[in-house]
Every structure is written in C-alpha cells, then in structure tokens.
Amino acid sequence: YDIDSNCKKHSPIRADVYVDMARLFWEQKKYIKAIECYQKALPIYKRNYGYINRKAAVCCEKMARCMCCVEEYKQAARYGEKAVELYRAIYGDVYENLEKCYENLSFIYSMIGDMDKAVYYAGKKKDMERALEEYDVFHLEFK
C-alpha cells in the first residue's frame, strides 16, 4: 500500500495507517521502523485534533515502549512523560493507561540510573492500582 500517494498529507486516516503500521512493526520486533511510524503520526494527530488528544497520548506511550526496546532511554522518558501529561489532561488522575505509563517510566528511570524517579513512578503505579481497584468496586456497588 502506497500511503504517500493514497492519503492526503495531513489526513487523520494517514496517521491511523502509520499507527497500524507501527503496531505491525512492533509485533515483528522492528522497533526503529515502529518509532518512525509513530513519529509520522504524532504531528498529524496534533494538527487535526489539537495538542491534547487521546491518539497523540497513545502514540507517545507506544513510542516510549519502542524506545526502551532499542535502549533509547532518555527519549523514552521524554515520550513517557508526555503520555502521562496528555492522559491526565484528558482523563484526570485515574486512568488505566496511566498505570502502564508509570510502570514503564519506573523501568526507564531505573535504566537511566535515576533511582529517585524510578521509585517515584513505582509508587505512582501502586497508587494507580489502588485507585483503579476502588473505582471498580465503587462502580460494581452501584450497578
């Protein structure tokens, strides 16, 4: 499929195709190619949906994971932090993807050697686990 000739340059469909391609590259363990696809999708999502949007948050989260796989930990931290910022702006402080981001950031900072931040994010992950459990219990009680 020739994405360049079949999709408009700034079309959200083009960005969705890049993300789909990134997922395929991830499954094939072709992390650099996956990162390239997420990097192409991200500005298109921002242009079409504004700076704060779910699709951009997902791109940042997934890009951070890919960057871990190629040991680009400082870049991974940057995108992981951005994912947290976007998810919190969209969903508030309790959202299941935040738990994954906190876990990933804890790992990233441990690999960088910043144990204070690694411990901080490990704590945030535990807090999120408890918050999500409380959220589930609360909603089950009122069904």
C-alpha positions in Angstrom: 0.0 0.0 0.0 1.5 3.3 -1.1 0.4 5.6 1.7 2.1 8.7 0.2 0.0 8.6 -3.0 -3.3 7.3 -1.5 -3.8 9.6 1.6 -3.9 13.3 1.9 -0.8 14.6 3.7 -2.5 15.8 6.9 -5.4 13.3 6.9 -6.1 11.6 10.2 -6.6 8.5 8.1 -2.9 8.7 7.1 -2.0 8.9 10.8 -4.1 5.9 11.6 -2.4 3.9 8.9 1.0 4.9 10.3 -0.1 3.7 13.7 -1.4 0.4 12.3 2.0 0.0 10.5 3.8 0.8 13.8 1.8 -2.0 15.5 2.8 -4.5 12.8 6.5 -3.4 13.1 6.2 -3.8 16.9 5.0 -7.3 16.5 7.9 -8.1 14.2 10.3 -6.5 16.7 11.2 -3.9 14.1 11.3 -1.1 16.8 13.1 1.6 14.8 10.5 1.3 12.0 7.7 1.4 14.6 9.2 4.6 16.1 9.4 6.2 12.7 5.7 5.5 12.0 4.6 6.9 15.4 6.8 9.9 14.8 5.0 10.5 11.5 1.5 10.0 13.0 2.0 12.3 16.0 2.1 15.7 14.3 -0.8 14.7 12.1 -2.9 13.9 15.1 -1.9 17.2 16.8 -2.7 19.2 13.7 -6.2 17.6 13.4 -7.2 17.1 17.0 -5.2 19.7 18.9 -2.3 19.3 21.2 -4.2 17.3 23.8 -5.9 14.3 22.3 -6.1 10.5 23.0 -4.4 9.4 19.8 -1.4 11.6 20.5 -1.2 10.2 24.0 -1.3 6.6 22.7 1.5 7.4 20.2 3.7 8.9 22.9 3.0 5.9 25.2 3.8 3.3 22.5 6.8 5.3 21.2 8.3 5.2 24.8 7.9 1.4 24.8 9.6 1.1 21.4 12.4 3.3 22.5 13.0 1.1 25.5 13.5 -1.8 23.2 16.3 0.0 21.4 17.7 1.3 24.6 17.0 5.0 23.9 16.0 5.6 27.5 16.3 9.3 27.6 14.0 9.7 24.6 11.7 7.0 26.1 11.5 9.1 29.3 10.5 12.2 27.3 7.7 10.4 25.4 6.6 8.5 28.5 6.3 11.8 30.5 4.4 13.4 27.6 2.0 10.4 27.5 1.3 10.9 31.2 0.7 14.6 30.7 -1.7 14.0 27.9 -3.6 11.2 29.6 -4.0 13.2 32.8 -5.2 16.3 30.8 -7.8 14.1 29.1 -8.9 11.7 31.7 -7.8 13.1 35.1 -5.7 11.3 37.7 -7.4 7.8 37.4 -7.0 6.0 34.1 -5.7 2.5 33.4 -3.2 3.6 30.7 -1.6 5.8 33.4 -0.7 2.7 35.4 1.1 1.3 32.4 2.9 4.6 31.8 4.0 4.8 35.4 5.3 1.2 35.3 7.2 2.0 32.1 8.7 5.2 33.5 9.8 3.4 36.6 11.7 0.9 34.4 13.1 3.7 32.1 14.4 5.8 35.0 16.0 2.7 36.6 17.8 2.0 33.3 19.0 5.7 33.2 20.2 5.3 36.8 17.8 7.9 38.3 16.6 5.8 41.1 14.7 8.6 42.8 12.4 8.9 39.7 12.2 5.1 39.3 11.0 4.8 42.9 8.6 7.8 42.4 7.0 6.2 39.4 6.8 2.7 41.0 4.9 4.4 43.8 2.6 6.2 41.3 1.9 2.8 39.7 0.9 1.3 43.1 -1.3 4.3 43.8 -2.9 3.9 40.5 -3.5 0.2 41.1 -5.4 1.0 44.3 -7.3 3.8 42.7 -8.4 1.6 39.8 -9.5 -1.2 42.2 -11.5 1.4 44.3 -13.1 2.7 41.1 -14.1 -0.8 40.0 -15.6 -1.6 43.5 -17.5 1.7 43.6 -19.0 1.1 40.1 -19.9 -2.5 40.9 -21.8 -1.5 44.0 -24.0 0.9 42.1 -24.9 -1.3 39.1 
